[in-house]
Amino acid sequence: MSINICRDNHDPFYRYKMPPIQAKVEGRGNGIKTAVLNLSDVARALNRPPQYLLKYFGFELGAQTSGNVETERYLVNGVHEPAKLQDVLDGFINKFVLCGSCKNPETEIIITKNDDLVRDCKACGKRTPMELRHKLSSFILKNPPNTLAGSKKNKKSATASANVRGGGVSISDIAQGKSQGGDEDGEGNAGDDDDDALAREINAAASELEQIEVKDDEWAVDMSEEAIRARAKELQVANGAVDTELTKLEEYGEWIINEAGEDKSNLPSDVELYKKAVELDVLSDPKIACVLAQCIFTEDIVNEISEHSAFFTKVFVNADYEKNFLGGIERFLGLEHKELIPTLPKILVQIYNEDVVSEEEIMRFGTKSSKKFVPKDVSKKVRRAAKPFITWLENAESDEESDEE
């Protein structure tokens, strides 16, 4: 049995078909999940990676999702009837499959040079834009169709569920602060995990990178109150004007600080943060990510990452935002809360699990120090603390490559 891809089209000769969603509820209690049994078949009919459909279900239903491309097993937390999932799928089809002009499903997703998403229709030849404000759009920009297509593995989903072989640590161990050797190594200094061959290899690579002259001395956004006042004076030019682009970001940061209060107990909601960014016209500047990282977090940053993850994925539309976000966290830890540096692996676990920053940017951050956001010696200390999580990622990738061979 097949149904029309566009269920609003009741033409009996409509030739674009797909199988209806089949789902099965598994487990009980807090562990109850819904397995979407034929998600791969539906995705093939729509010419979209199954990960896009799964993520869309998660975003629309407010549920955690997990998937395995090899076994074609896809889960959505909670109880969801097939009819409900089918209705949600209609939204995905309208937003990310059907041509905006002729409503034909023969489209491909194209990412433009400006990081816009368009549907390239093979039927009428037109290219129509997709809604960039939807959370799935951010996921697509970070995970283009060609990286998920066919038999290629989704590295993120493969490594997310993998454990290091031979008695290594799992991602849950890293979240609890455990190192390769089983001991906590919060300062990021050489510990028992240095005996691991792969860890030594990563350390050697990092040392080589640190010897390279870093030339990315771009202005980093220091949102401390003292820095805001000092920069306001420095930015005065001969005629008394001020660089409005910079002061808008500063104004945004200062607004957050003032609204939140000294203990940040009155932090504006994500909706308010977004509206203020629109009002000040700073959403298009990647440095907003650096400002947010310095202004909204407290000592409970590990849990706060998850609380704001939907907001972050909506705002961070490309890799420049992700780099600035990690740089802002580097400033937050290295300059303002040095006592929290040992928690960096836990922070990165949350960032990784919530898809706030891509695996590639986290790897780059953890293996190369930089003086773009903080002094070089501070950068080395902060990024060295990331080593347990980076080592886990490296080992997981090695296991994946071994399986492929």
Secondary structure, 3 states (H helix, E strand, C coil): CCEECCCCCCCCCCCCEECCCCEEEECCHHHCEEEECCHHHHHHHHCCCHHHHHHHHHHHHCCCEEEECCCCEEEEECCCCHHHHHHHHHHHHHHHCCCCCCCCCCEEEEECCCCCEEEEECCCCCEEECCCCCHHHHHHHHCCHHHHCCCCCCHHHHHHCCCCCCCCCCHHHHHCCCCCCCCCCCCCCCCHHHHCHHHHHHHHHHHHHHCCCCCCCCCCCCCCHHHHHHHHHHCCCCCCCCCHHHHHHHHHHHHHHHHHCCCCCCCCCHHHHHHHHHHHCCCCCCHHHHHHHHHCCCCCHHHHHHHCHHHHHHHCCCHHHHHHHHHHHHHHHHHHCHHHHHHHHHHHHHHHHCCCCCHHHHHHHHHCCCCCCCCHHHHHHHHHCCHHHHHHHHHHHHHHHHHHC
